[in-house]
Amino acid sequence: MEPDGDLNPDTDDLPLRANTNHILVRHYVLDLTVHFERKVISGSVVFFLEPCSGVGTTVKDDTGPGAGDGARTVEARGSQNAFVCRSQDEDTVVDGTKGLEETTTSIEKMFGAVEGGSHLQTAAKTKSIQSSHLWETTSDGDFTLVLDCCDLNVSKVEEVDVTSVSAMSNLLPEVDCERSGVSSVNSQAAFIQAIISTPSSQWRQKHQLFSLCSRASGAQDGASLHFQRDRWSLQVRKKGVASPQEFPRAVRICYETRPTGGSVRWTKDQDDRVCVYTAGSPINNRALFPCQEPPVAMSTWQATVRAPSECVVLMSGEEQTVPIEDGDTHFSVWNYYVTMPMPASTFTLAVGHWHQVTAEIPPALERGVRDKTDCGKTAKLGSGPGEWTEADLTSGLGSSISAVVKGSPLTTGSGDQATRSDSTFCCFSLEDGGLSVTDYSGMVDDGISCSHGDYPCRFTEQSARSQRVIPHRVFGPVCLLQEAQMGVLKLLPQCLAAAHTVLGVHPFPRLDVLIVPAGFSSLGMASPHIIFLSQSVLCAGRPGSGENGLSLCGSRICHEIAHSWFGLVIGARDWTEEWISEGFATYLEDIIWAQAQHLSLQETAEQSDLKALLRWRRLSDELQNSEEALQILRLRFLTKLWKGSLQRVLFVKSNRQVWFGSPRPNMENTGQVSESGSSTVKHALNPDKTFMQVHYLKGYFLLRFLASQVGEQQFINFFRLFVKQYHGQLILSQDFLRMLLITFPDMERKGLTLSAIYADWLDRPGIPKWLYERSAVWSQARLVEELKAEVVKWILHSQSHQGKGRKRKRIEPKVNYKEVTSEQLVMLLELLLEEEELSMATMGALKRTYSLQDRDAEVRHRWCELVVKHAYTRAYTDVGHFLVHDQAMGVYLYGELMVKEDAEQQALARRCLSLVQEEMDQSARRVVEEMVL
């Protein structure tokens, strides 16, 4: 183990301690109980492990979203590389007994050759330890399993005896251990390996076997494994076991989270009801369950969560779960699972008293009466085909048996296209929605050749290819149901259909959207099967605002949906490649949102250029006030801003858990990884680093630059090709760029080489020449020129009112102000922010003319900045409202209120902080307290 040294948890680096080059977790089975009264989650997690075939080597890990060429991972012995990607449609087993019989046959075939001394016997035997292997060992020479872990109270770690599973006698072949030379321990290892290697066509049976094994008792000797914890890891060893190959393949850890653990937020929702959710912490999920955090540690999981019966449990999972009521404890049991291997950091959980948003809000909810049967709870009242059978309860996989509401044809896990249209899942008719019929899918080859490891891949399903709108639900507190209905529920099917048009097959079979509590630190966060949205994106409800009032909501939904492709099903192989997630999603949100609005090509281009100019202003402000390395600590950064002009940067941090890190990747060697697989993420624990947006904005502009070289339409076509090639895999920047250069060879002939792109965009600080030149063009676009004329009108209005007394009331000449879009209004306010003076009369007229207090959060943010700059006291209530209700975007406003040393403004900042201090995100709270207190 590397020492912790003097790492500062607030400002320094995050260690990733898991020894993923030695051994990998292939499957997690979690059994959790939520205790709101104590603010803890208790339970256990069972790991199913697979030792790696080599140490310190660079070979391909092809399980799930595996790495491509040059990966810093290792191939696991007996892994899924014997199989190719199969369609989920091959899993035609319906009867559980039949499925287990087929699994038995498959496993018996794998074990049948043990007596004959086949390759499986060789795989099960422990290889002799070579001095060059350099395992993680103790002073006694025992191998140590190292897991990423913090803020957990671990009570027990034990080896799981899979032979104690009652059904196992029918699954394990008869083997004479003495004659064959295979010990019972190795027989168990071979059995676990056989389950791990079960082909995806039998994934239901595979998960049933994992579930059965997870409930088995501890090893017969009754002794727990030895374990110890340090600040960032949990280390487990078994005395006398000196190599990963000898280490137990199934390990159970019993533990309890801590109320202050950084992976989850215990808070109250907007209805003042308790809730808990994974908040996108920089430490990811290591304070929720021990895990392997590096992106290369791909795994599947099953989770059983017990929560109070009145609560809803939302989680990453491929099917809608049907909760089981436990009458004795007044708890409900929820089961979720995933079949696509993904990083443990993408595991997402939310438990609260939320309600499902429907097309019509029930009268009882309109009156604020909380009906326990609402919010999807009607599902658990189903009967008939949706009931649980005794066999289902035994397997613990009720949700994987397609247990749904009676009469529903929904079977999302098997890839069938849902036709349900009731309140459980919402689907959408494209004809009714009036969406654009532009279909990019016909422009490229629809053939799929999967390059990832074996899992039930939606990209190979014929039904998934035509499923433009996947089943979806929206949840939120009662007080926000109407706003969520007007915005999210209305836009979601249009955005899903548009994303399918642009990028092709939806990577995941369903989607839940949750309106999270006000203290959530970003506008949105995407995870498998679930999106968290801030209340700041909801429609403000201004009468007559129409579609224009939905711009922020629609674009943010499109951004988070885009993460399904870039950030989730295609992830960054290295912590320093965050732009692959955020830059791509920022670029694609404009394309998808324009498609959802069925804009013309000209309208799309004009809207895109206006947004580009806004982002250019944001990026140039940020780079002018930061060091060249772009890894400066934010507190020093904010100090610079206080002494000079404050930058106007909207805090729109989005995806937590997907991939975080430095904005400047370096070809192959993007991270320092030790021989064991452990590494360190630079500045990940600095709470201020969160606010930098270089990986969003510079990545976005790089993609715009590349599109300008090959043509916008051709570039979109290339995205579809890239997704088909790399879905289910981890990538580096070079993977995307090399494929682009191969697809468009003229680029290199023009001198645009891989090294040139890296030099200009990825490895060099500052702003590339192309971006400077292009920003001048955007500044002269038609929509911007229109705004300049409006700005002149307001400047003249202000000049006409400066220095005038109030004794004589003048009749104002009538001025016609042009109606503008939300993006234009943001730009108009930004341009007015550059004015040294604006009269109080002009400030009041601005507010009245555009109803600024009712606009979306981006507009209101700029309005609040204008109010603070010009000390417009009549609108201080607007600033206070923004700081309380738009916490994801208000961090910079605190600095602006404090910098002028205006007593009234500083009092406002302190008053607002005192109101929201307890519910604020921890990172945002530390930054604000540093400024205010």
Buried (B, 14 or more C-beta within 10 A) or exposed (E): BBEEEEBEEEBBBBBBBBBBBBBBBBBBBBBBBBBBEEBBBBBBBBBBBBBBBBBBEBBBBBBBBBBBEBBBBBBBBBBBBEBBBBBBBBBEBEEBEEBBBBBBEBBBEBBEEBBEEEEBBEBBBBBEBEEEBBBBBBEEEBBBBBBBBBBBEBEEBBBBBBBBBEBBEEBBBEBEEEEBEBBEBBBBBBBBBBBBBBBBBBBBBBBBBBBBBBBBBBBEEEEBBBBBBBEBBBBBBBEEBBBBBBBBBBBBBBBBBBEEBBBBBBBBBBBEBBBBBBBBBBBBBBBBBBBBBBBBBBBBBBBBBBBBBBBBBBBBBBBBBBBBBEEEEEBBBBBBBBBBBBBBBBBBBBBBBBBBBBEEBBEEBEEEEBEEEBBBBBBBEBEEEBEBEEBBEBBBBBBBBBBBBEEBEBBBBBBBBBEBEEBBBBBBEBEEBEBBEEEBBEEBEEEBEBBBBBBBBBBBBEBBBEBBBBBBBBBBBBBBBBBBBBBBBBBBBBBBBBBBBBBBBBBBBBBBBBBBBBBBBBBBBBBBBBBBBBBBBBBBEBEEBEEBBBBBBBBBBBBBBBBBBBBBBBBBBBBBBBBBBBBBBBBBBBBBBBBBBBBEEEEBBBBBBBBBBBBBBBBBBBBEBBEEEBBBBBBEBBBBBBEEEBBBBBBBBBBBBBBBBBBBBBBEEBBEBBBBBBBBBBBBBBBBBBBBBBBBBBBBBBBBBBBEBBEBEEBBBBBBBBBBBBBBBBBBBBBBBEBBBEBBEEBEEEEBBBEEBBEBBBEEBBBBEBBEEBBEEBBEBEBBEBBEEBBEEBBEBBEBBEEEEEEEEEEEEEEEBEEBBBBBBBBBBBBBBEBEEBBBBBBBBBBEEBBBBBBBBBBBBBBBBBBBBBEBBEBBEBBBBBBBBBBBBBBBBBBBBBBBEBEEBBEBBBEBBEEBBEBBBBBBBBBBEBBBE
